[in-house]
Amino acid sequence: MIRYVLGDLMHLHMPPTGEGRPQPVTYPWPWWLVLLVPTLGGLVSGLIVFSLGPEAEGHGTDAMIRAFHRGGG
């Protein structure tokens, strides 16, 4: 997903790691995709949770603490 969204869609490429000549970082183009892509991702994940998994709503801390103390882990 990182390769397709950041690399192909947003044209953001990190320099290769390791030895050799350092390569420059290429910045996202067009710049407004930096705002649009995370916004759309948040909306899609919110719709999925709201429609398919309402038990997953919220921040999850209370459910984690309850599972640890009452549910055996």
Protein Blocks (a to p, Z undefined) as FASTA:
>chain_A
ZZmmmmmmnopacddededjdddddddddfklmmmmmmmmmmmmmmmmmmmmmmlgcjhl
mmmmmmmmmnoZZ
